[in-house]
């Protein structure tokens, strides 16, 4: 993210399959806090970012990311 991360916490592991390849993957999920003055620095792979409430997020690209977000939503009751 190109900025300081605070309170980094491991949130879980989530299995997935990479696209149509059949390759099994394991996603590692973390939560963190950003300082109020954080400036996000995007990599070459990204052109924009946005913040969404967990319960009102757009569909995520990978099954492990979707599972991690769903798990975090259910644990925190975030809306």
N, CA, C and O of each residue as an XYZ file, in Angstrom:
316
protein
N       0.826     -1.187      0.000
C       0.000      0.000      0.000
C       0.872      1.253      0.000
O       0.396      2.357     -0.265
N       2.119      1.068      0.293
C       3.019      2.203      0.240
C       2.884      3.164      1.403
O       3.352      4.300      1.317
N       2.253      2.735      2.496
C       2.107      3.601      3.660
C       2.251      2.770      4.932
O       2.278      1.540      4.885
N       2.340      3.446      6.047
C       2.473      2.777      7.331
C       1.198      2.005      7.664
O       0.089      2.500      7.462
N       1.370      0.785      8.177
C       0.245     -0.025      8.645
C       0.368     -0.152     10.151
O       1.458     -0.386     10.672
N      -0.738      0.000     10.844
C      -0.758     -0.149     12.298
C      -1.673     -1.292     12.685
O      -2.605     -1.638     11.959
N      -1.392     -1.870     13.836
C      -2.237     -2.938     14.401
C      -2.480     -4.063     13.392
O      -3.609     -4.526     13.233
N      -1.421     -4.496     12.717
C      -1.529     -5.579     11.742
C      -1.867     -6.874     12.478
O      -1.153     -7.284     13.393
N      -2.970     -7.517     12.064
C      -3.436     -8.741     12.710
C      -3.774     -9.790     11.653
O      -4.400     -9.493     10.636
N      -3.348    -11.013     11.918
C      -3.671    -12.131     11.043
C      -5.152    -12.454     11.191
O      -5.647    -12.581     12.311
N      -5.871    -12.588     10.068
C      -7.314    -12.823     10.110
C      -7.703    -14.238      9.689
O      -8.813    -14.679      9.984
N      -6.813    -14.960      9.005
C      -7.143    -16.330      8.631
C      -6.552    -16.751      7.302
O      -5.940    -15.955      6.590
N      -6.749    -18.024      6.983
C      -6.336    -18.577      5.692
C      -7.580    -19.051      4.956
O      -8.535    -19.527      5.569
N      -7.556    -18.914      3.635
C      -8.728    -19.224      2.822
C      -8.287    -19.929      1.542
O      -7.567    -19.343      0.734
N      -8.713    -21.188      1.345
C      -8.330    -21.930      0.140
C      -9.113    -21.449     -1.078
O     -10.223    -20.930     -0.963
N      -8.507    -21.634     -2.238
C      -9.148    -21.234     -3.484
C      -8.529    -22.028     -4.627
O      -7.574    -22.780     -4.435
N      -9.082    -21.850     -5.802
C      -8.522    -22.421     -7.031
C      -8.281    -21.262     -7.980
O      -9.162    -20.425     -8.180
N      -7.085    -21.207     -8.570
C      -6.698    -20.093     -9.422
C      -7.330    -20.221    -10.805
O      -6.882    -21.009    -11.639
N      -8.384    -19.427    -11.031
C      -9.047    -19.390    -12.337
C      -9.421    -20.767    -12.843
O      -9.921    -21.606    -12.093
N      -9.177    -20.990    -14.114
C      -9.494    -22.260    -14.761
C      -8.307    -23.215    -14.746
O      -8.381    -24.300    -15.322
N      -7.203    -22.822    -14.089
C      -5.991    -23.648    -14.108
C      -6.104    -24.888    -13.246
O      -5.402    -25.870    -13.485
N      -6.973    -24.863    -12.247
C      -7.079    -25.973    -11.314
C      -6.030    -25.930    -10.213
O      -6.028    -26.782     -9.325
N      -5.136    -24.942    -10.263
C      -4.095    -24.828     -9.237
C      -4.712    -24.362     -7.921
O      -5.438    -23.368     -7.874
N      -4.412    -25.091     -6.871
C      -4.943    -24.742     -5.562
C      -4.056    -23.678     -4.915
O      -2.829    -23.751     -4.975
N      -4.694    -22.701     -4.305
C      -3.977    -21.627     -3.630
C      -4.525    -21.470     -2.214
O      -5.608    -21.961     -1.893
N      -3.769    -20.786     -1.388
C      -4.229    -20.428     -0.057
C      -3.985    -18.934      0.122
O      -2.850    -18.466      0.040
N      -5.052    -18.197      0.364
C      -4.941    -16.766      0.619
C      -4.753    -16.515      2.108
O      -5.410    -17.146      2.936
N      -3.869    -15.607      2.442
C      -3.645    -15.197      3.828
C      -4.266    -13.819      3.999
O      -3.942    -12.891      3.258
N      -5.149    -13.684      4.966
C      -5.845    -12.413      5.168
C      -5.360    -11.737      6.452
O      -5.082    -12.397      7.454
N      -5.266    -10.418      6.396
C      -4.859     -9.614      7.536
C      -5.778     -8.411      7.659
O      -6.364     -7.968      6.671
N      -5.901     -7.889      8.848
C      -6.554     -6.606      9.054
C      -5.503     -5.645      9.583
O      -4.490     -6.064     10.142
N      -5.748     -4.357      9.404
C      -4.817     -3.352      9.907
C      -5.545     -2.022     10.044
O      -6.697     -1.879      9.637
N      -4.862     -1.077     10.613
C      -5.359      0.288     10.710
C      -4.359      1.193      9.993
O      -3.163      0.908      9.950
N      -4.861      2.269      9.442
C      -4.007      3.261      8.793
C      -4.010      4.534      9.624
O      -5.037      4.898     10.196
N      -2.872      5.212      9.698
C      -2.867      6.494     10.398
C      -3.737      7.500      9.632
O      -3.912      7.361      8.421
N      -4.278      8.501     10.317
C      -5.170      9.471      9.662
C      -4.544     10.179      8.457
O      -5.254     10.559      7.526
N      -3.241     10.355      8.469
C      -2.574     11.075      7.378
C      -1.975     10.137      6.324
O      -1.137     10.561      5.528
N      -2.396      8.868      6.313
C      -1.845      7.886      5.368
C      -2.126      8.285      3.930
O      -3.218      8.746      3.595
N      -1.119      8.098      3.089
C      -1.276      8.322      1.651
C      -1.042      6.998      0.949
O       0.060      6.451      0.991
N      -2.079      6.485      0.304
C      -2.001      5.211     -0.409
C      -1.190      5.413     -1.683
O      -1.417      6.362     -2.432
N      -0.232      4.501     -1.922
C       0.579      4.536     -3.135
C       0.253      3.274     -3.927
O       0.513      2.165     -3.460
N      -0.308      3.432     -5.111
C      -0.708      2.298     -5.934
C       0.474      1.715     -6.688
O       1.399      2.436     -7.063
N       0.439      0.400     -6.909
C       1.454     -0.260     -7.730
C       1.094     -0.078     -9.203
O       0.047      0.480     -9.529
N       1.959     -0.549    -10.078
C       1.699     -0.465    -11.520
C       0.475     -1.276    -11.928
O      -0.129     -1.004    -12.965
N       0.103     -2.271    -11.122
C      -1.033     -3.141    -11.443
C      -2.376     -2.490    -11.146
O      -3.410     -3.000    -11.578
N      -2.385     -1.385    -10.425
C      -3.637     -0.764     -9.988
C      -3.727      0.680    -10.451
O      -2.737      1.412    -10.461
N      -4.939      1.075    -10.836
C      -5.137      2.448    -11.302
C      -5.988      3.265    -10.333
O      -6.026      4.492    -10.420
N      -6.675      2.581     -9.404
C      -7.511      3.293     -8.447
C      -7.800      2.409     -7.247
O      -7.578      1.199     -7.288
N      -8.294      3.015     -6.184
C      -8.739      2.267     -5.019
C      -9.961      2.975     -4.450
O     -10.227      4.139     -4.752
N     -10.698      2.240     -3.615
C     -11.881      2.807     -2.967
C     -12.128      2.052     -1.676
O     -11.703      0.905     -1.535
N     -12.807      2.681     -0.736
C     -13.173      2.063      0.528
C     -14.668      1.747      0.502
O     -15.471      2.562      0.049
N     -15.038      0.566      0.988
C     -16.430      0.134      1.029
C     -16.730     -0.471      2.390
O     -15.848     -1.084      2.992
N     -17.949     -0.317      2.892
C     -18.345     -1.084      4.077
C     -18.290     -2.576      3.724
O     -18.654     -2.952      2.610
N     -17.849     -3.418      4.640
C     -17.723     -4.847      4.348
C     -19.016     -5.444      3.807
O     -18.989     -6.234      2.864
N     -20.140     -5.074      4.396
C     -21.419     -5.665      3.986
C     -21.953     -5.083      2.678
O     -22.949     -5.578      2.153
N     -21.320     -4.056      2.150
C     -21.803     -3.399      0.934
C     -20.685     -3.308     -0.104
O     -20.602     -2.329     -0.846
N     -19.840     -4.313     -0.155
C     -18.690     -4.303     -1.080
C     -19.097     -4.842     -2.446
O     -20.053     -5.611     -2.545
N     -18.392     -4.455     -3.488
C     -18.633     -5.065     -4.795
C     -18.081     -6.491     -4.791
O     -17.309     -6.834     -3.896
N     -18.446     -7.327     -5.754
C     -17.889     -8.680     -5.827
C     -16.357     -8.601     -5.947
O     -15.823     -7.764     -6.675
N     -15.676     -9.473     -5.231
C     -14.217     -9.500     -5.273
C     -13.761    -10.516     -6.316
O     -14.497    -11.447     -6.642
N     -12.563    -10.341     -6.834
C     -12.090    -11.107     -7.985
C     -11.805    -12.571     -7.686
O     -11.923    -13.415     -8.574
N     -11.431    -12.888     -6.450
C     -11.002    -14.251     -6.145
C     -11.814    -14.832     -4.990
O     -12.207    -14.108     -4.076
N     -12.064    -16.142     -5.035
C     -12.887    -16.806     -4.019
C     -12.293    -16.668     -2.625
O     -13.037    -16.504     -1.658
N     -10.952    -16.731     -2.496
C     -10.360    -16.604     -1.165
C     -10.561    -15.197     -0.597
O     -10.749    -15.042      0.610
N     -10.523    -14.188     -1.440
C     -10.772    -12.809     -0.994
C     -12.226    -12.649     -0.562
O     -12.511    -12.009      0.450
N     -13.131    -13.223     -1.321
C     -14.560    -13.158     -0.990
C     -14.828    -13.877      0.330
O     -15.590    -13.382      1.160
N     -14.206    -15.044      0.530
C     -14.383    -15.799      1.777
C     -13.822    -15.028      2.970
O     -14.435    -15.007      4.037
N     -12.677    -14.402      2.799
C     -12.080    -13.618      3.887
C     -12.969    -12.437      4.259
O     -13.190    -12.177      5.442
N     -13.478    -11.721      3.263
C     -14.347    -10.578      3.532
C     -15.649    -11.025      4.190
O     -16.139    -10.366      5.108
N     -16.210    -12.137      3.727
C     -17.456    -12.648      4.321
C     -17.224    -13.068      5.767
O     -18.059    -12.799      6.631
N     -16.111    -13.718      6.037
C     -15.786    -14.139      7.389
C     -15.602    -12.940      8.317
O     -16.111    -12.930      9.437
N     -14.887    -11.955      7.852
C     -14.676    -10.743      8.654
C     -15.995    -10.013      8.914
O     -16.225     -9.503     10.011
N     -16.850     -9.969      7.904
C     -18.164     -9.340      8.064
C     -18.977    -10.043      9.139
O     -19.589     -9.395      9.988
N     -18.981    -11.381      9.101
C     -19.777    -12.125     10.085
C     -19.185    -12.028     11.490
O     -19.929    -12.027     12.471
N     -17.861    -11.947     11.602
C     -17.221    -11.848     12.920
C     -17.410    -10.468     13.548
O     -17.546    -10.353     14.766
N     -17.418     -9.434     12.728
C     -17.476     -8.077     13.266
C     -18.883     -7.521     13.264
O     -19.162     -6.542     13.956
N     -19.782     -8.135     12.491
C     -21.135     -7.600     12.365
C     -21.144     -6.286     11.621
O     -22.084     -5.502     11.751
N     -20.084     -6.034     10.825
C     -19.982     -4.773     10.088
C     -21.092     -4.645      9.059
O     -21.503     -5.616      8.423
N     -21.551     -3.444      8.922
C     -22.601     -3.184      7.928
C     -22.222     -2.004      7.094
O     -22.970     -1.616      6.197
